[in-house]
Amino acid sequence: MNIQKELLSLLDEILGLNGRAASFSADTPLLGAIPELDSMAVVAIITSLEERFGLVVEDDEIEGSTFATVGSLVDFVSGKLDS
């Protein structure tokens, strides 16, 4: 499974980016850089991550740094899948 590809698809869908996420790289900033990524979108992304990847995100695991870039979010999901 290509986590980054799945994650970009999820971001595009939830944030309504109309395909813009396909051009994102691991260094693409997210939180604070994409207006569509507000607090409600973060909740929707977390819920979708849990459903799509079959993982559980605890409240104390949610930090702004997780959503800093595409790469940091991919790393978070990878870490959850490895544990």
Biopython code that builds the backbone (N, CA, C, O; Angstrom):
import numpy as np
from Bio.PDB.StructureBuilder import StructureBuilder

atoms = [
    (1, "MET", "N", (0.849, -1.180, 0.000)),
    (1, "MET", "CA", (0.000, 0.000, 0.000)),
    (1, "MET", "C", (0.891, 1.238, 0.000)),
    (1, "MET", "O", (1.836, 1.338, 0.782)),
    (2, "ASN", "N", (0.577, 2.176, -0.887)),
    (2, "ASN", "CA", (1.305, 3.433, -0.932)),
    (2, "ASN", "C", (0.577, 4.419, -0.029)),
    (2, "ASN", "O", (-0.438, 4.999, -0.414)),
    (3, "ILE", "N", (1.111, 4.602, 1.184)),
    (3, "ILE", "CA", (0.443, 5.427, 2.182)),
    (3, "ILE", "C", (0.289, 6.865, 1.697)),
    (3, "ILE", "O", (-0.771, 7.469, 1.866)),
    (4, "GLN", "N", (1.344, 7.416, 1.095)),
    (4, "GLN", "CA", (1.255, 8.812, 0.652)),
    (4, "GLN", "C", (0.175, 8.984, -0.411)),
    (4, "GLN", "O", (-0.585, 9.951, -0.370)),
    (5, "LYS", "N", (0.103, 8.070, -1.346)),
    (5, "LYS", "CA", (-0.905, 8.159, -2.401)),
    (5, "LYS", "C", (-2.308, 8.081, -1.812)),
    (5, "LYS", "O", (-3.184, 8.862, -2.183)),
    (6, "GLU", "N", (-2.521, 7.145, -0.899)),
    (6, "GLU", "CA", (-3.823, 7.008, -0.237)),
    (6, "GLU", "C", (-4.165, 8.263, 0.561)),
    (6, "GLU", "O", (-5.304, 8.729, 0.554)),
    (7, "LEU", "N", (-3.163, 8.796, 1.245)),
    (7, "LEU", "CA", (-3.367, 9.985, 2.063)),
    (7, "LEU", "C", (-3.705, 11.199, 1.195)),
    (7, "LEU", "O", (-4.580, 11.987, 1.553)),
    (8, "LEU", "N", (-3.032, 11.355, 0.075)),
    (8, "LEU", "CA", (-3.325, 12.474, -0.823)),
    (8, "LEU", "C", (-4.732, 12.364, -1.391)),
    (8, "LEU", "O", (-5.424, 13.370, -1.545)),
    (9, "SER", "N", (-5.147, 11.165, -1.696)),
    (9, "SER", "CA", (-6.508, 10.941, -2.175)),
    (9, "SER", "C", (-7.522, 11.329, -1.100)),
    (9, "SER", "O", (-8.529, 11.979, -1.383)),
    (10, "LEU", "N", (-7.244, 10.927, 0.120)),
    (10, "LEU", "CA", (-8.112, 11.242, 1.247)),
    (10, "LEU", "C", (-8.183, 12.754, 1.466)),
    (10, "LEU", "O", (-9.270, 13.301, 1.653)),
    (11, "LEU", "N", (-7.031, 13.434, 1.444)),
    (11, "LEU", "CA", (-7.001, 14.889, 1.637)),
    (11, "LEU", "C", (-7.788, 15.592, 0.538)),
    (11, "LEU", "O", (-8.551, 16.520, 0.808)),
    (12, "ASP", "N", (-7.602, 15.150, -0.693)),
    (12, "ASP", "CA", (-8.296, 15.757, -1.822)),
    (12, "ASP", "C", (-9.804, 15.629, -1.658)),
    (12, "ASP", "O", (-10.558, 16.570, -1.906)),
    (13, "GLU", "N", (-10.223, 14.450, -1.236)),
    (13, "GLU", "CA", (-11.648, 14.170, -1.054)),
    (13, "GLU", "C", (-12.246, 14.999, 0.080)),
    (13, "GLU", "O", (-13.269, 15.659, -0.103)),
    (14, "ILE", "N", (-11.615, 14.965, 1.239)),
    (14, "ILE", "CA", (-12.167, 15.631, 2.417)),
    (14, "ILE", "C", (-12.115, 17.153, 2.296)),
    (14, "ILE", "O", (-13.058, 17.844, 2.684)),
    (15, "LEU", "N", (-11.015, 17.672, 1.758)),
    (15, "LEU", "CA", (-10.852, 19.114, 1.678)),
    (15, "LEU", "C", (-11.448, 19.716, 0.405)),
    (15, "LEU", "O", (-11.465, 20.936, 0.242)),
    (16, "GLY", "N", (-11.933, 18.868, -0.487)),
    (16, "GLY", "CA", (-12.516, 19.363, -1.728)),
    (16, "GLY", "C", (-11.510, 20.110, -2.586)),
    (16, "GLY", "O", (-11.794, 21.197, -3.089)),
    (17, "LEU", "N", (-10.336, 19.523, -2.750)),
    (17, "LEU", "CA", (-9.246, 20.198, -3.462)),
    (17, "LEU", "C", (-9.298, 20.004, -4.980)),
    (17, "LEU", "O", (-8.458, 20.543, -5.701)),
    (18, "ASN", "N", (-10.258, 19.252, -5.459)),
    (18, "ASN", "CA", (-10.456, 19.062, -6.903)),
    (18, "ASN", "C", (-9.185, 18.640, -7.636)),
    (18, "ASN", "O", (-8.865, 19.178, -8.695)),
    (19, "GLY", "N", (-8.467, 17.678, -7.069)),
    (19, "GLY", "CA", (-7.273, 17.140, -7.714)),
    (19, "GLY", "C", (-5.974, 17.843, -7.365)),
    (19, "GLY", "O", (-4.907, 17.369, -7.755)),
    (20, "ARG", "N", (-6.024, 18.951, -6.646)),
    (20, "ARG", "CA", (-4.796, 19.692, -6.285)),
    (20, "ARG", "C", (-3.834, 18.855, -5.462)),
    (20, "ARG", "O", (-2.620, 19.018, -5.579)),
    (21, "ALA", "N", (-4.356, 17.962, -4.631)),
    (21, "ALA", "CA", (-3.490, 17.171, -3.750)),
    (21, "ALA", "C", (-2.567, 16.251, -4.533)),
    (21, "ALA", "O", (-1.533, 15.835, -4.010)),
    (22, "ALA", "N", (-2.911, 15.926, -5.762)),
    (22, "ALA", "CA", (-2.078, 15.030, -6.572)),
    (22, "ALA", "C", (-0.692, 15.616, -6.819)),
    (22, "ALA", "O", (0.261, 14.878, -7.069)),
    (23, "SER", "N", (-0.581, 16.926, -6.750)),
    (23, "SER", "CA", (0.721, 17.571, -6.975)),
    (23, "SER", "C", (1.503, 17.793, -5.684)),
    (23, "SER", "O", (2.615, 18.320, -5.723)),
    (24, "PHE", "N", (0.943, 17.401, -4.548)),
    (24, "PHE", "CA", (1.615, 17.586, -3.264)),
    (24, "PHE", "C", (2.769, 16.598, -3.123)),
    (24, "PHE", "O", (2.692, 15.457, -3.580)),
    (25, "SER", "N", (3.843, 17.063, -2.480)),
    (25, "SER", "CA", (4.975, 16.197, -2.160)),
    (25, "SER", "C", (5.063, 16.064, -0.643)),
    (25, "SER", "O", (4.265, 16.658, 0.082)),
    (26, "ALA", "N", (6.016, 15.298, -0.172)),
    (26, "ALA", "CA", (6.196, 15.117, 1.279)),
    (26, "ALA", "C", (6.485, 16.440, 1.970)),
    (26, "ALA", "O", (6.174, 16.598, 3.151)),
    (27, "ASP", "N", (7.076, 17.393, 1.257)),
    (27, "ASP", "CA", (7.430, 18.687, 1.853)),
    (27, "ASP", "C", (6.304, 19.713, 1.805)),
    (27, "ASP", "O", (6.451, 20.813, 2.338)),
    (28, "THR", "N", (5.194, 19.376, 1.183)),
    (28, "THR", "CA", (4.086, 20.330, 1.057)),
    (28, "THR", "C", (3.506, 20.644, 2.431)),
    (28, "THR", "O", (3.065, 19.739, 3.140)),
    (29, "PRO", "N", (3.502, 21.931, 2.815)),
    (29, "PRO", "CA", (2.914, 22.310, 4.106)),
    (29, "PRO", "C", (1.398, 22.144, 4.089)),
    (29, "PRO", "O", (0.750, 22.381, 3.070)),
    (30, "LEU", "N", (0.850, 21.745, 5.206)),
    (30, "LEU", "CA", (-0.592, 21.543, 5.314)),
    (30, "LEU", "C", (-1.221, 22.561, 6.255)),
    (30, "LEU", "O", (-1.807, 23.547, 5.808)),
    (31, "LEU", "N", (-1.100, 22.322, 7.555)),
    (31, "LEU", "CA", (-1.754, 23.158, 8.559)),
    (31, "LEU", "C", (-1.239, 24.588, 8.474)),
    (31, "LEU", "O", (-0.040, 24.833, 8.608)),
    (32, "GLY", "N", (-2.138, 25.517, 8.254)),
    (32, "GLY", "CA", (-1.767, 26.923, 8.132)),
    (32, "GLY", "C", (-1.464, 27.340, 6.707)),
    (32, "GLY", "O", (-1.384, 28.534, 6.419)),
    (33, "ALA", "N", (-1.293, 26.376, 5.806)),
    (33, "ALA", "CA", (-0.963, 26.692, 4.414)),
    (33, "ALA", "C", (-2.134, 26.418, 3.470)),
    (33, "ALA", "O", (-2.222, 27.012, 2.396)),
    (34, "ILE", "N", (-3.017, 25.533, 3.867)),
    (34, "ILE", "CA", (-4.176, 25.192, 3.045)),
    (34, "ILE", "C", (-5.420, 25.681, 3.784)),
    (34, "ILE", "O", (-5.790, 25.132, 4.822)),
    (35, "PRO", "N", (-6.069, 26.726, 3.238)),
    (35, "PRO", "CA", (-7.223, 27.319, 3.937)),
    (35, "PRO", "C", (-8.327, 26.316, 4.258)),
    (35, "PRO", "O", (-9.022, 26.458, 5.264)),
    (36, "GLU", "N", (-8.492, 25.308, 3.412)),
    (36, "GLU", "CA", (-9.545, 24.315, 3.630)),
    (36, "GLU", "C", (-9.274, 23.428, 4.843)),
    (36, "GLU", "O", (-10.187, 22.773, 5.346)),
    (37, "LEU", "N", (-8.030, 23.401, 5.312)),
    (37, "LEU", "CA", (-7.667, 22.540, 6.446)),
    (37, "LEU", "C", (-7.869, 23.295, 7.760)),
    (37, "LEU", "O", (-6.937, 23.867, 8.325)),
    (38, "ASP", "N", (-9.126, 23.274, 8.226)),
    (38, "ASP", "CA", (-9.459, 23.900, 9.494)),
    (38, "ASP", "C", (-9.669, 22.811, 10.549)),
    (38, "ASP", "O", (-9.463, 21.628, 10.277)),
    (39, "SER", "N", (-10.075, 23.212, 11.735)),
    (39, "SER", "CA", (-10.204, 22.245, 12.835)),
    (39, "SER", "C", (-11.242, 21.166, 12.538)),
    (39, "SER", "O", (-11.054, 20.011, 12.921)),
    (40, "MET", "N", (-12.321, 21.520, 11.868)),
    (40, "MET", "CA", (-13.331, 20.518, 11.532)),
    (40, "MET", "C", (-12.790, 19.537, 10.492)),
    (40, "MET", "O", (-13.108, 18.349, 10.533)),
    (41, "ALA", "N", (-11.983, 20.026, 9.571)),
    (41, "ALA", "CA", (-11.381, 19.156, 8.563)),
    (41, "ALA", "C", (-10.397, 18.190, 9.206)),
    (41, "ALA", "O", (-10.296, 17.037, 8.786)),
    (42, "VAL", "N", (-9.669, 18.650, 10.223)),
    (42, "VAL", "CA", (-8.730, 17.774, 10.931)),
    (42, "VAL", "C", (-9.487, 16.601, 11.551)),
    (42, "VAL", "O", (-9.032, 15.459, 11.477)),
    (43, "VAL", "N", (-10.627, 16.875, 12.153)),
    (43, "VAL", "CA", (-11.444, 15.817, 12.754)),
    (43, "VAL", "C", (-11.902, 14.837, 11.672)),
    (43, "VAL", "O", (-11.856, 13.624, 11.873)),
    (44, "ALA", "N", (-12.342, 15.360, 10.528)),
    (44, "ALA", "CA", (-12.794, 14.502, 9.433)),
    (44, "ALA", "C", (-11.638, 13.660, 8.886)),
    (44, "ALA", "O", (-11.829, 12.496, 8.534)),
    (45, "ILE", "N", (-10.453, 14.242, 8.816)),
    (45, "ILE", "CA", (-9.282, 13.509, 8.328)),
    (45, "ILE", "C", (-8.933, 12.378, 9.291)),
    (45, "ILE", "O", (-8.665, 11.257, 8.861)),
    (46, "ILE", "N", (-8.935, 12.664, 10.577)),
    (46, "ILE", "CA", (-8.614, 11.642, 11.573)),
    (46, "ILE", "C", (-9.611, 10.484, 11.482)),
    (46, "ILE", "O", (-9.219, 9.317, 11.493)),
    (47, "THR", "N", (-10.891, 10.812, 11.394)),
    (47, "THR", "CA", (-11.928, 9.779, 11.272)),
    (47, "THR", "C", (-11.711, 8.944, 10.015)),
    (47, "THR", "O", (-11.828, 7.719, 10.049)),
    (48, "SER", "N", (-11.397, 9.608, 8.913)),
    (48, "SER", "CA", (-11.168, 8.897, 7.653)),
    (48, "SER", "C", (-9.910, 8.051, 7.703)),
    (48, "SER", "O", (-9.879, 6.958, 7.137)),
    (49, "LEU", "N", (-8.870, 8.536, 8.373)),
    (49, "LEU", "CA", (-7.643, 7.748, 8.535)),
    (49, "LEU", "C", (-7.951, 6.458, 9.282)),
    (49, "LEU", "O", (-7.482, 5.382, 8.911)),
    (50, "GLU", "N", (-8.748, 6.583, 10.340)),
    (50, "GLU", "CA", (-9.103, 5.405, 11.131)),
    (50, "GLU", "C", (-9.870, 4.392, 10.284)),
    (50, "GLU", "O", (-9.631, 3.188, 10.375)),
    (51, "GLU", "N", (-10.787, 4.886, 9.465)),
    (51, "GLU", "CA", (-11.595, 3.998, 8.628)),
    (51, "GLU", "C", (-10.770, 3.387, 7.493)),
    (51, "GLU", "O", (-10.812, 2.177, 7.271)),
    (52, "ARG", "N", (-10.030, 4.220, 6.786)),
    (52, "ARG", "CA", (-9.315, 3.744, 5.592)),
    (52, "ARG", "C", (-8.145, 2.834, 5.937)),
    (52, "ARG", "O", (-7.895, 1.852, 5.238)),
    (53, "PHE", "N", (-7.425, 3.153, 7.014)),
    (53, "PHE", "CA", (-6.224, 2.400, 7.357)),
    (53, "PHE", "C", (-6.443, 1.417, 8.504)),
    (53, "PHE", "O", (-5.533, 0.665, 8.852)),
    (54, "GLY", "N", (-7.645, 1.414, 9.098)),
    (54, "GLY", "CA", (-7.944, 0.486, 10.175)),
    (54, "GLY", "C", (-7.117, 0.720, 11.420)),
    (54, "GLY", "O", (-6.695, -0.227, 12.084)),
    (55, "LEU", "N", (-6.886, 1.994, 11.738)),
    (55, "LEU", "CA", (-6.104, 2.307, 12.934)),
    (55, "LEU", "C", (-6.938, 3.134, 13.898)),
    (55, "LEU", "O", (-8.027, 3.596, 13.556)),
    (56, "VAL", "N", (-6.423, 3.314, 15.095)),
    (56, "VAL", "CA", (-7.100, 4.109, 16.115)),
    (56, "VAL", "C", (-6.168, 5.241, 16.517)),
    (56, "VAL", "O", (-5.006, 5.016, 16.856)),
    (57, "VAL", "N", (-6.698, 6.469, 16.475)),
    (57, "VAL", "CA", (-5.925, 7.641, 16.875)),
    (57, "VAL", "C", (-6.466, 8.108, 18.221)),
    (57, "VAL", "O", (-7.626, 8.504, 18.336)),
    (58, "GLU", "N", (-5.617, 8.056, 19.225)),
    (58, "GLU", "CA", (-6.003, 8.499, 20.568)),
    (58, "GLU", "C", (-5.937, 10.028, 20.629)),
    (58, "GLU", "O", (-5.167, 10.657, 19.903)),
    (59, "ASP", "N", (-6.762, 10.615, 21.510)),
    (59, "ASP", "CA", (-6.797, 12.076, 21.645)),
    (59, "ASP", "C", (-5.430, 12.668, 21.951)),
    (59, "ASP", "O", (-5.080, 13.726, 21.429)),
    (60, "ASP", "N", (-4.654, 11.992, 22.796)),
    (60, "ASP", "CA", (-3.352, 12.546, 23.194)),
    (60, "ASP", "C", (-2.282, 12.390, 22.110)),
    (60, "ASP", "O", (-1.155, 12.851, 22.291)),
    (61, "GLU", "N", (-2.616, 11.752, 20.994)),
    (61, "GLU", "CA", (-1.675, 11.599, 19.883)),
    (61, "GLU", "C", (-1.807, 12.717, 18.851)),
    (61, "GLU", "O", (-0.978, 12.844, 17.950)),
    (62, "ILE", "N", (-2.845, 13.515, 18.991)),
    (62, "ILE", "CA", (-3.125, 14.551, 18.001)),
    (62, "ILE", "C", (-2.366, 15.823, 18.363)),
    (62, "ILE", "O", (-2.610, 16.442, 19.399)),
    (63, "GLU", "N", (-1.444, 16.195, 17.486)),
    (63, "GLU", "CA", (-0.649, 17.406, 17.675)),
    (63, "GLU", "C", (-0.607, 18.167, 16.361)),
    (63, "GLU", "O", (-0.745, 17.569, 15.293)),
    (64, "GLY", "N", (-0.421, 19.465, 16.427)),
    (64, "GLY", "CA", (-0.308, 20.270, 15.224)),
    (64, "GLY", "C", (0.834, 19.826, 14.336)),
    (64, "GLY", "O", (0.739, 19.907, 13.112)),
    (65, "SER", "N", (1.921, 19.354, 14.946)),
    (65, "SER", "CA", (3.085, 18.943, 14.168)),
    (65, "SER", "C", (2.780, 17.746, 13.266)),
    (65, "SER", "O", (3.430, 17.558, 12.237)),
    (66, "THR", "N", (1.804, 16.950, 13.649)),
    (66, "THR", "CA", (1.401, 15.808, 12.820)),
    (66, "THR", "C", (0.876, 16.281, 11.476)),
    (66, "THR", "O", (1.066, 15.615, 10.458)),
    (67, "PHE", "N", (0.219, 17.426, 11.474)),
    (67, "PHE", "CA", (-0.396, 17.981, 10.268)),
    (67, "PHE", "C", (0.437, 19.094, 9.645)),
    (67, "PHE", "O", (-0.076, 19.872, 8.841)),
    (68, "ALA", "N", (1.702, 19.179, 10.001)),
    (68, "ALA", "CA", (2.570, 20.248, 9.480)),
    (68, "ALA", "C", (2.811, 20.107, 7.983)),
    (68, "ALA", "O", (2.722, 21.087, 7.245)),
    (69, "THR", "N", (3.113, 18.899, 7.535)),
    (69, "THR", "CA", (3.387, 18.643, 6.115)),
    (69, "THR", "C", (2.770, 17.308, 5.720)),
    (69, "THR", "O", (2.346, 16.526, 6.570)),
    (70, "VAL", "N", (2.729, 17.068, 4.430)),
    (70, "VAL", "CA", (2.270, 15.763, 3.944)),
    (70, "VAL", "C", (3.159, 14.672, 4.538)),
    (70, "VAL", "O", (2.663, 13.638, 4.985)),
    (71, "GLY", "N", (4.460, 14.900, 4.543)),
    (71, "GLY", "CA", (5.410, 13.921, 5.067)),
    (71, "GLY", "C", (5.200, 13.602, 6.534)),
    (71, "GLY", "O", (5.297, 12.442, 6.936)),
    (72, "SER", "N", (4.910, 14.624, 7.346)),
    (72, "SER", "CA", (4.702, 14.366, 8.776)),
    (72, "SER", "C", (3.428, 13.563, 9.001)),
    (72, "SER", "O", (3.359, 12.755, 9.927)),
    (73, "LEU", "N", (2.420, 13.779, 8.162)),
    (73, "LEU", "CA", (1.191, 13.007, 8.279)),
    (73, "LEU", "C", (1.403, 11.569, 7.800)),
    (73, "LEU", "O", (0.871, 10.631, 8.394)),
    (74, "VAL", "N", (2.172, 11.399, 6.738)),
    (74, "VAL", "CA", (2.519, 10.054, 6.256)),
    (74, "VAL", "C", (3.308, 9.314, 7.327)),
    (74, "VAL", "O", (3.049, 8.139, 7.586)),
    (75, "ASP", "N", (4.263, 9.990, 7.949)),
    (75, "ASP", "CA", (5.060, 9.368, 9.017)),
    (75, "ASP", "C", (4.190, 8.927, 10.186)),
    (75, "ASP", "O", (4.397, 7.856, 10.758)),
    (76, "PHE", "N", (3.205, 9.770, 10.538)),
    (76, "PHE", "CA", (2.311, 9.436, 11.627)),
    (76, "PHE", "C", (1.519, 8.166, 11.298)),
    (76, "PHE", "O", (1.444, 7.247, 12.113)),
    (77, "VAL", "N", (0.930, 8.126, 10.096)),
    (77, "VAL", "CA", (0.143, 6.961, 9.695)),
    (77, "VAL", "C", (1.045, 5.721, 9.637)),
    (77, "VAL", "O", (0.661, 4.653, 10.115)),
    (78, "SER", "N", (2.230, 5.859, 9.059)),
    (78, "SER", "CA", (3.173, 4.725, 8.981)),
    (78, "SER", "C", (3.504, 4.196, 10.371)),
    (78, "SER", "O", (3.533, 2.986, 10.594)),
    (79, "GLY", "N", (3.754, 5.110, 11.299)),
    (79, "GLY", "CA", (4.059, 4.719, 12.666)),
    (79, "GLY", "C", (2.912, 3.992, 13.333)),
    (79, "GLY", "O", (3.125, 3.041, 14.085)),
    (80, "LYS", "N", (1.684, 4.439, 13.059)),
    (80, "LYS", "CA", (0.508, 3.778, 13.631)),
    (80, "LYS", "C", (0.333, 2.374, 13.037)),
    (80, "LYS", "O", (-0.047, 1.441, 13.743)),
    (81, "LEU", "N", (0.608, 2.234, 11.759)),
    (81, "LEU", "CA", (0.451, 0.932, 11.106)),
    (81, "LEU", "C", (1.530, -0.046, 11.537)),
    (81, "LEU", "O", (1.303, -1.256, 11.544)),
    (82, "ASP", "N", (2.700, 0.465, 11.894)),
    (82, "ASP", "CA", (3.814, -0.392, 12.320)),
    (82, "ASP", "C", (3.681, -0.848, 13.758)),
    (82, "ASP", "O", (4.314, -1.824, 14.162)),
    (83, "SER", "N", (2.855, -0.145, 14.544)),
    (83, "SER", "CA", (2.765, -0.501, 15.977)),
    (83, "SER", "C", (1.702, -1.527, 16.259)),
    (83, "SER", "O", (1.513, -1.920, 17.410)),
]
sb = StructureBuilder()
sb.init_structure("model")
sb.init_model(0)
sb.init_chain("A")
sb.init_seg("    ")
for serial, (resi, resn, name, xyz) in enumerate(atoms, 1):
    if name == "N":
        sb.init_residue(resn, " ", resi, " ")
    sb.init_atom(name, np.array(xyz, "f"), 0.0, 1.0, " ", f" {name:<3s}", serial, name[0])
structure = sb.get_structure()
